[in-house]
Amino acid sequence: MMAKIWIDVSNAPHVHFFKNIIQRLKHQYEILLTARDYGPILDLLELFRLPYIPVGKHGGKTPEGKLIESMKRIIELTDFITKEKPDLAISKCSVELSRVAFGLAIPAINITDNDKSLAVNKLTFPLTTKIIAPKAITEDALIECGASPAKIAQFYGVCEMAHISEFTPNPRVLDELEIDNIKPILVIRFEPVLAAYLEKASPLFNVLKLLQEEIQNGQFILFPRTQEQAELARKIIKNAIIPKRAVDTLSLLSYASLIIGAGGTMCREASILGCPTISCYPEELLAVDKFLINLGLMFHSTNPIEITKLALDLIRNSNKQKQLVRKIISTFDNPSEIVINEVRNQS
């Protein structure tokens, strides 16, 4: 009988992280995939044809709502996992998986790349059998959140290397979104306003006004987090493309002229795909973002005028950026390999 691996997906980027890992593990292990109903998670799982069990939902912006929905999800998962009896649990620091796995004595592997999400880290690290993290996050930072040194395994690079491993861009995304590959393609990703760790607003609305004036034939593909963001952006750029369902963003970023993002994952994905990338994240940057910026793979500013000037310069010199990226990421580790090796060691 094959060992059973439980993977929990609680945020959209986790789908990209785990999809290739699941494809490789499913030949040797029975995969049990649970997913929280939050943002495009379920649509992405359908897009990549990954069988899953929906359990729970996001609790919204307030601490009370988050706590209540998390507790409900723990109860539902406890009932489900008690029946399924997996041999090993894996997540990107799912609070609910960590608590349930610990309570049911199931070994758990957690992958982390967010050194600023202190509440989540403190709730998951002490309950985790193994913590996998980029070297950009210091061991001391992990230990301060409850990780013991013996549990830590680190790699050189970023988690998004797992997203693009074995990836080939699919031009079909251009047809689906009715994009002309000859004209500039500008991807805009808004800040995660529902995240507990975010307090400031990004400058993206002002940036959109300036870019629309500077790039007359630009095609703006917007990824808002809320309906309110979408409505405000539509008032600025009336012909903006706002996908209604999950799309193959990795392929889109491969063809894009530029991305300006106030989040993390899409910017990091774009930067290692060779797409010119500007982060306008309004809070203190994550260690992994600083790592990419120091290597010249990503740029950061919260000044709308500076962002606009930088955007125009990056679009003009995009080929130079792609050459730099190819050279640098050849030295990065693929975290998928670390996860798979750890699964084999523990099962």
Backbone hydrogen bonds, N-H to C=O, Kabsch-Sander energy under -0.5 kcal/mol:
donor,donor_aa,acceptor,acceptor_aa,energy
5,I,30,E,-3.2
6,W,4,K,-0.5
6,W,88,L,-3.2
7,I,5,I,-0.6
7,I,32,L,-2.8
8,D,90,I,-1.9
9,V,34,T,-2.6
10,S,8,D,-0.6
14,H,11,N,-1.4
15,V,11,N,-0.5
15,V,12,A,-1.6
16,H,12,A,-0.8
17,F,13,P,-2.0
18,F,14,H,-2.5
19,K,15,V,-1.8
20,N,16,H,-0.6
22,I,18,F,-3.0
23,Q,19,K,-1.8
24,R,20,N,-1.8
25,L,21,I,-2.4
26,K,22,I,-2.4
27,H,24,R,-0.5
28,Q,25,L,-1.9
29,Y,25,L,-2.3
30,E,3,A,-2.7
31,I,29,Y,-0.6
32,L,5,I,-3.2
32,L,30,E,-0.5
33,L,31,I,-0.6
34,T,7,I,-2.5
34,T,32,L,-0.6
35,A,53,I,-2.0
36,R,9,V,-2.5
37,D,56,G,-2.4
38,Y,36,R,-1.3
41,I,38,Y,-1.8
44,L,40,P,-2.8
45,L,41,I,-2.3
46,E,42,L,-1.9
47,L,43,D,-2.6
48,F,44,L,-2.4
49,R,46,E,-1.2
50,L,45,L,-2.9
53,I,33,L,-2.4
55,V,35,A,-2.9
58,H,37,D,-1.3
66,K,62,T,-2.3
67,L,63,P,-2.5
68,I,64,E,-2.6
69,E,65,G,-2.3
70,S,66,K,-2.1
71,M,67,L,-2.4
72,K,68,I,-2.3
73,R,69,E,-2.3
74,I,70,S,-2.3
75,I,71,M,-2.0
76,E,72,K,-2.4
77,L,73,R,-3.0
78,T,74,I,-2.5
79,D,75,I,-2.0
80,F,76,E,-2.1
81,I,77,L,-3.6
82,T,78,T,-2.0
83,K,79,D,-1.0
84,E,80,F,-1.8
85,K,81,I,-2.8
87,D,4,K,-2.5
88,L,4,K,-1.3
89,A,107,P,-2.5
90,I,6,W,-2.7
91,S,109,I,-1.9
92,K,8,D,-0.5
93,C,91,S,-1.0
95,V,93,C,-0.6
98,S,94,S,-2.4
99,R,95,V,-2.2
100,V,96,E,-2.5
101,A,97,L,-3.1
102,F,98,S,-2.1
103,G,99,R,-2.4
104,L,100,V,-2.0
105,A,102,F,-1.3
106,I,101,A,-3.3
109,I,89,A,-2.9
110,N,130,K,-2.7
111,I,91,S,-2.2
112,T,132,I,-2.5
115,D,113,D,-0.6
117,S,114,N,-0.6
118,L,116,K,-2.1
121,N,117,S,-2.4
122,K,118,L,-2.8
123,L,119,A,-1.5
124,T,120,V,-1.4
125,F,121,N,-2.8
127,L,124,T,-1.1
128,T,125,F,-1.6
129,T,108,A,-1.9
130,K,108,A,-1.7
131,I,151,K,-2.5
132,I,110,N,-2.7
132,I,130,K,-0.5
133,A,153,A,-2.1
135,K,155,F,-2.9
137,I,134,P,-1.5
138,T,136,A,-0.6
142,L,138,T,-1.5
143,I,139,E,-2.6
144,E,140,D,-2.5
145,C,141,A,-0.7
145,C,142,L,-0.7
146,G,143,I,-2.0
147,A,142,L,-2.0
151,K,148,S,-2.0
152,I,148,S,-0.6
152,I,149,P,-1.1
153,A,131,I,-2.8
155,F,133,A,-1.5
157,G,155,F,-0.6
161,M,158,V,-1.8
162,A,159,C,-2.1
164,I,160,E,-1.4
165,S,161,M,-0.8
167,F,164,I,-1.6
173,V,170,N,-1.6
174,L,171,P,-1.5
175,D,171,P,-0.9
176,E,172,R,-2.5
177,L,173,V,-1.7
178,E,175,D,-0.8
179,I,174,L,-3.1
181,N,179,I,-0.7
183,K,180,D,-0.8
186,L,184,P,-0.6
186,L,219,Q,-3.0
187,V,185,I,-0.6
187,V,258,L,-2.6
188,I,221,I,-2.6
189,R,260,I,-2.0
190,F,188,I,-0.5
190,F,223,F,-1.8
193,V,191,E,-1.7
195,A,192,P,-1.9
198,L,195,A,-1.1
199,E,197,Y,-0.5
206,N,203,P,-0.5
207,V,203,P,-2.1
208,L,204,L,-2.6
209,K,205,F,-1.5
210,L,206,N,-1.8
211,L,207,V,-2.9
212,Q,208,L,-2.2
213,E,209,K,-1.1
214,E,210,L,-1.7
215,I,211,L,-3.0
216,Q,214,E,-0.7
218,G,215,I,-1.4
219,Q,184,P,-2.5
220,F,218,G,-0.6
221,I,186,L,-2.8
221,I,219,Q,-0.6
222,L,220,F,-0.6
222,L,241,I,-2.7
223,F,188,I,-2.7
230,A,226,T,-1.9
231,E,227,Q,-2.5
232,L,228,E,-2.2
233,A,229,Q,-2.3
234,R,230,A,-2.2
235,K,231,E,-1.2
236,I,232,L,-0.8
236,I,233,A,-0.7
237,I,233,A,-2.6
238,K,236,I,-0.6
240,A,237,I,-1.6
241,I,220,F,-3.1
242,I,240,A,-0.7
249,T,247,V,-2.0
252,L,248,D,-2.1
253,L,249,T,-3.0
254,S,250,L,-1.4
255,Y,251,S,-1.2
255,Y,252,L,-0.8
256,A,252,L,-1.1
257,S,185,I,-2.4
258,L,185,I,-1.4
259,I,276,P,-2.1
260,I,187,V,-2.4
261,G,278,I,-2.3
262,A,189,R,-2.8
268,R,264,G,-2.3
269,E,265,T,-3.0
270,A,266,M,-2.7
271,S,267,C,-2.5
272,I,268,R,-1.8
273,L,269,E,-1.1
274,G,270,A,-0.8
275,C,270,A,-2.3
278,I,259,I,-2.5
279,S,299,F,-3.8
280,C,261,G,-2.9
290,K,286,L,-2.2
291,F,287,A,-2.0
292,L,288,V,-1.7
293,I,289,D,-2.5
294,N,290,K,-2.6
295,L,291,F,-1.1
296,G,293,I,-1.4
297,L,292,L,-2.5
298,M,292,L,-0.8
299,F,277,T,-1.9
301,S,279,S,-2.1
307,I,303,N,-2.9
308,T,304,P,-2.2
309,K,305,I,-2.2
310,L,306,E,-2.5
311,A,307,I,-2.6
312,L,308,T,-2.1
313,D,309,K,-1.9
314,L,310,L,-2.7
315,I,311,A,-2.3
316,R,312,L,-1.6
317,N,313,D,-1.4
318,S,315,I,-1.0
321,Q,317,N,-1.5
322,K,318,S,-2.1
323,Q,319,N,-1.8
324,L,320,K,-1.8
325,V,321,Q,-2.4
326,R,322,K,-2.3
327,K,323,Q,-1.6
328,I,324,L,-2.2
329,I,325,V,-2.7
330,S,326,R,-0.7
331,T,328,I,-1.9
332,F,329,I,-1.3
333,D,156,Y,-3.6
337,E,334,N,-1.4
338,I,334,N,-0.8
339,V,335,P,-2.4
340,I,336,S,-2.7
341,N,337,E,-2.4
342,E,338,I,-2.0
343,V,339,V,-2.3
344,R,340,I,-2.1
345,N,341,N,-1.8
346,Q,342,E,-1.6
347,S,343,V,-1.1
